[in-house]
Amino acid sequence: MTDPLHQELLELAREAAARAGELLRDGRPADLAVAATKSSPIDVVTEMDLAAEKLITTLIAGRRPEDGFLGEEGASTEGSSGIRWVIDPLDGTVNYLYGLPTWSVSIAAEQDGETVAGAVVAPMRGEAYHAVRGGGAWATGAWEGERELTCRPSPPLDQALVSTGFNYVAEVRAHQAEVARHLVPRLRDIRRGGSAAVDLCDLAAGRLDGYYERGLHPWDLAAGDLIAREAGALTGGRPGDRPSWDLTVAATPGVFEPLQRLLEDHGAWHD
């Protein structure tokens, strides 16, 4: 049976993600101004990004003032309840700026350091994904009602469709491209969607066989990682490790280990 607290956290995450998604979708100006830059000129933070995080943190803090926050756009408070919200108000900023549909709002709730609830909303897809620990992964979209998510049956690695992402720093991207060059002949193909949260949800929904990326922050993967695992996927980092900045790997059970081993062999965990 789902913990009532975890269910409460999930419903709040879903509400906040939906409201932030509506703000981003409906409020995007045609001449979107750039508020600041991140780690390189390619990676931009928009005014809407900042507004979405403020909406989320204000809503959650109003309901649960003792909770902590960790957010991409600067929200960072310890809290005293043992609950921390891990927030990416706009995952896929460059897609959003260019008017591409693969961007999302990602919100996870941690209890004592473990993710217990997560919600990801992809407004331009008309899809929302959510999971609570031990309760499976679910989605709403163009279909009727909620659909329980299950990752697809595992193919041989050479028939696996795998998604990845690339860092915004040129030197790191060059190494990542070299890793991808080695992987392409050994897979069905590689995709690059531009939103880690959406990639993990696509894995959960059976649209991918695997996903890997170096350089993810906690807010990039917290909700999507839980959703993927609750749909039956395996997630980790380097062999024996949890997902981290060094490497995140997620895949169907039969693809996970050979993909992880291939990434280890080709140094996907370093620059």
C-alpha positions in Angstrom: 0.0 0.0 0.0 1.3 3.5 -0.9 2.4 5.6 2.0 -0.2 8.4 2.5 2.5 11.0 2.9 4.1 9.9 -0.4 0.8 10.1 -2.1 0.3 13.6 -0.7 3.7 14.6 -2.0 2.9 13.1 -5.4 -0.4 15.1 -5.8 1.4 18.3 -4.9 4.2 17.6 -7.4 1.7 16.9 -10.1 -0.2 20.1 -9.4 2.9 22.3 -9.3 4.3 20.7 -12.5 1.0 21.2 -14.3 0.7 24.8 -13.3 4.3 25.6 -14.2 3.8 23.8 -17.5 0.8 26.0 -18.3 2.8 29.1 -17.4 5.6 28.1 -19.7 3.3 27.0 -22.6 0.9 30.0 -22.5 3.4 32.7 -21.4 6.2 32.1 -23.9 6.7 35.4 -25.6 7.7 35.5 -29.3 10.8 37.6 -28.4 11.8 35.6 -25.4 14.5 37.6 -23.5 17.5 36.0 -22.0 17.9 36.7 -18.3 21.4 35.2 -17.8 23.8 32.6 -19.1 24.8 29.3 -17.7 28.1 27.4 -18.3 28.6 28.5 -21.9 27.0 30.8 -24.4 24.9 28.0 -25.9 23.2 27.2 -22.5 20.7 30.0 -21.6 18.4 30.7 -18.7 15.2 32.4 -19.7 12.9 34.7 -17.8 10.2 32.0 -18.1 12.5 29.5 -16.5 13.0 31.7 -13.5 9.3 32.5 -13.3 8.4 28.8 -13.4 10.7 27.9 -10.5 9.2 30.8 -8.5 5.7 29.5 -9.1 6.6 26.0 -8.1 8.5 26.9 -4.9 5.8 29.4 -3.8 3.1 26.9 -4.3 4.9 24.1 -2.4 6.2 26.3 0.4 2.7 27.6 0.9 1.4 24.1 1.6 4.5 22.6 3.2 6.6 25.4 4.7 9.0 23.1 6.6 10.3 21.3 3.5 13.6 21.9 1.7 14.3 22.7 -1.9 17.0 22.1 -4.5 16.2 23.8 -7.8 18.2 24.4 -11.0 17.6 28.1 -10.9 18.9 28.7 -7.4 16.3 27.5 -5.0 18.2 25.8 -2.2 16.9 25.5 1.4 17.5 22.8 3.9 14.1 22.5 5.5 13.3 20.7 8.8 10.8 18.0 7.8 13.0 15.4 6.1 11.4 16.2 2.8 13.3 17.9 0.0 11.9 19.0 -3.4 14.2 18.6 -6.4 13.0 20.9 -9.2 13.9 21.5 -12.8 11.4 24.1 -13.9 12.3 23.9 -17.5 14.3 20.8 -18.7 15.1 21.4 -22.4 15.7 25.1 -22.4 17.2 25.2 -25.9 14.2 23.3 -27.3 11.9 25.7 -25.6 13.7 28.7 -27.1 13.6 27.2 -30.6 9.9 26.2 -30.3 10.7 22.5 -30.3 8.2 20.4 -28.3 10.6 18.3 -26.2 10.8 20.2 -23.0 9.4 19.5 -19.6 8.8 20.4 -16.0 10.3 17.9 -13.5 9.5 17.8 -9.8 10.6 15.1 -7.3 10.1 14.7 -3.6 12.8 13.1 -1.5 12.4 11.7 2.0 15.6 11.3 3.9 17.6 11.4 0.6 15.5 8.8 -1.3 13.1 9.9 -4.1 9.6 8.9 -3.1 7.4 10.8 -5.7 8.0 12.3 -9.0 6.1 14.2 -11.8 7.2 15.2 -15.2 4.9 17.3 -17.5 5.6 17.7 -21.2 3.0 20.4 -22.2 3.7 20.5 -26.0 3.3 16.8 -26.1 0.1 17.0 -24.0 1.6 14.3 -21.7 2.2 14.0 -18.0 4.0 11.2 -16.2 4.1 10.4 -12.5 5.2 7.8 -10.0 5.2 7.1 -6.3 7.7 4.7 -4.8 6.2 1.2 -4.9 3.1 2.4 -6.8 4.1 1.9 -10.4 4.5 4.6 -13.1 1.6 6.2 -14.8 0.9 8.7 -17.6 -1.9 10.8 -19.1 -1.9 11.9 -22.8 -3.8 11.6 -26.0 -5.3 8.3 -24.8 -8.3 8.0 -22.5 -7.6 8.1 -18.7 -4.4 7.1 -17.0 -2.1 4.5 -18.5 0.3 2.4 -16.4 3.7 2.5 -17.9 5.9 -0.6 -18.6 9.2 -0.5 -20.3 9.4 -2.6 -23.5 10.8 -6.1 -23.7 14.6 -6.1 -23.9 16.1 -6.6 -27.4 19.7 -7.7 -28.1 22.0 -4.7 -27.7 22.5 -4.4 -31.4 18.7 -3.9 -31.8 18.4 -1.3 -29.0 17.3 2.2 -29.6 19.2 4.4 -27.1 18.9 8.1 -26.4 21.6 10.4 -25.0 22.4 14.0 -24.4 25.4 16.3 -24.9 27.0 18.8 -22.5 27.0 22.5 -23.4 30.8 22.9 -22.9 32.6 22.3 -26.3 35.4 20.2 -25.0 33.1 17.8 -23.1 30.8 17.6 -26.2 33.7 16.5 -28.3 34.5 13.5 -26.1 30.8 12.6 -25.9 30.6 12.6 -29.7 33.6 10.3 -29.8 31.8 7.9 -27.4 28.7 8.0 -29.5 30.8 7.2 -32.6 31.8 4.0 -31.0 28.3 3.1 -29.9 26.4 3.8 -33.1 27.6 0.6 -35.0 26.7 -1.5 -31.9 23.1 -0.3 -31.5 20.0 0.0 -33.6 20.4 3.8 -33.5 20.9 6.8 -31.2 18.5 9.6 -30.5 19.1 13.0 -28.9 15.9 14.5 -27.6 17.2 17.4 -25.5 15.4 16.7 -22.2 16.7 14.1 -19.8 13.4 14.0 -17.9 11.5 13.2 -21.2 14.1 10.6 -22.3 13.6 8.8 -19.0 9.8 8.9 -19.3 10.1 7.7 -22.9 12.1 4.7 -21.6 9.3 4.1 -19.1 6.7 4.3 -21.8 8.4 1.8 -24.1 9.6 4.3 -26.6 13.3 3.7 -26.0 15.3 0.7 -24.9 18.0 2.7 -23.1 19.4 6.1 -22.2 22.7 7.4 -21.0 24.3 10.8 -20.3 27.2 12.3 -18.5 26.9 15.6 -16.6 23.4 15.4 -15.2 22.5 17.3 -12.0 20.1 15.8 -9.4 17.2 18.0 -10.7 17.7 16.7 -14.3 17.0 13.1 -13.3 15.3 12.8 -9.9 11.7 12.5 -11.1 12.5 10.7 -14.4 14.7 8.1 -12.7 11.9 7.1 -10.3 9.4 6.9 -13.2 11.7 4.7 -15.2 12.4 2.4 -12.3 8.7 2.1 -11.4 8.0 1.1 -15.0 10.5 -1.8 -14.7 13.7 -0.2 -16.0 17.1 -0.4 -14.3 19.1 2.7 -13.6 22.6 3.4 -12.4 25.9 5.0 -13.2 29.3 3.4 -13.6 29.2 -0.4 -12.6 28.1 -0.6 -9.0 27.2 3.1 -8.7 24.0 5.1 -8.6 23.3 7.7 -11.3 25.5 10.7 -10.9 27.3 13.5 -12.7 29.9 11.1 -13.9 27.4 8.9 -15.7 23.7 8.1 -15.8 22.5 4.9 -17.5 18.9 3.7 -17.7 17.6 0.8 -19.7 15.3 -2.2 -19.9 16.7 -5.1 -17.8 18.3 -7.0 -20.6 19.9 -3.9 -22.2 21.2 -2.3 -19.0 24.3 -4.3 -18.2 25.6 -4.6 -21.8 25.0 -0.9 -22.4 26.7 0.0 -19.1 29.6 -2.2 -19.9 30.0 -0.7 -23.4 29.9 2.8 -22.0 32.6 1.8 -19.4 34.8 0.3 -22.1 34.7 3.6 -24.1 35.2 6.0 -21.2 31.8 7.6 -21.2 32.3 8.6 -17.6 35.2 11.1 -18.2 35.8 14.1 -20.4 
